Amino acid sequence: MNIDIKHIAKLARLRIEDDQLDKFESEMQNIVGMVEKLPDIQDEMTLDPDNPMILRKDVAVQDKFTRQELMQNAPQVKAGCLVVPKTVE
């Protein structure tokens, strides 16, 4: 398997020196190989057959709290919105 480390570094906006490319390529191949060997996860996790882990169903809960109740926990509110510190000048 050939992994283009320069392309991955460019996408991730990383600078990798040419003398380190081989090292990163071999490490990336090891990671991909490890992931390919992982078993598929079914509805039941059977790491311990005596105590299987059953995955819960993700169900979205709506209207659990009112907006007013949520805003009570905020340190600062203005015009019904959360006030946060300025991050961009």
N, C-alpha and C positions, 0 to 999 in steps of 0.2 A: 504494500500500500504506500503510495506516495502522497505526502501531505505538504502542501505549499505553505511553509511557515511565513515566508515574506508576505504572501497575500493575507493570511490570517492576521499578521502583525499590522498590516496596513489598515485592515478593517477595524481592528481594535485600537488603532492609533498608538501603537507601541513601536519603539525603536529597538530593534535587535541587531546587534553587531554580527557581521558575516562569520566571524569565528565561532559564534554560538549557535548558528543555524542547525548544524548537525545534532548538537545536544538537544535542542528543543524539538527537532523532528523525531528523534528516537523516543523522547519522553511522551510526545503526543501520540505516537504509534502505540506505546505501552498503555496509555489511557484509553484509546479507542479499542484496543484489544481487550482490556479489562471490561469495558462497557458491553462489548459484544458477547462476552461470556456470562453476563448477568442473566438470571432466569426471568421469564415473564411472570408478572404478578397477576394472580387470579383474584377472585372475590375473597378468598381466604388465604391468609399468610400462614404457611406451614413451616416456619423456622423451628417451632417446637410443636410436634404433632399432638402432644398432650394438652397444650394450651394454645389453640389456634387464635390468631387475631382476625376478627371479622371487621372489615372496613365499614364505616358508617356511610349512610347515604347523605350527600350534601344537599341540604334543603335550605333555601333562602328564607329568612324570617323577615317579614315586612311589617311595618307599623308597630314595632315592639316598643319604641320610645317616641315621644313627641319631640319636635324640634326644640321646644322650650326646655324640656328636661335635659336634652343634650347640651344646650347652650349654658346651662347652669354649671357645668363642669369646666367650662372654658375660663382661662384666666382673664381674658379681655374680649368683650363683644361690642361691636358698633354697628348699628342699623341692621341687626339680625345676622351679622357675619362675624366670623372669627377674626381677630386682629392678630397678625403675626409679625415678627421682626422683618424689616426690609432686608432682602438678600442681594439685590442688584442695584448698583448705583446708577 
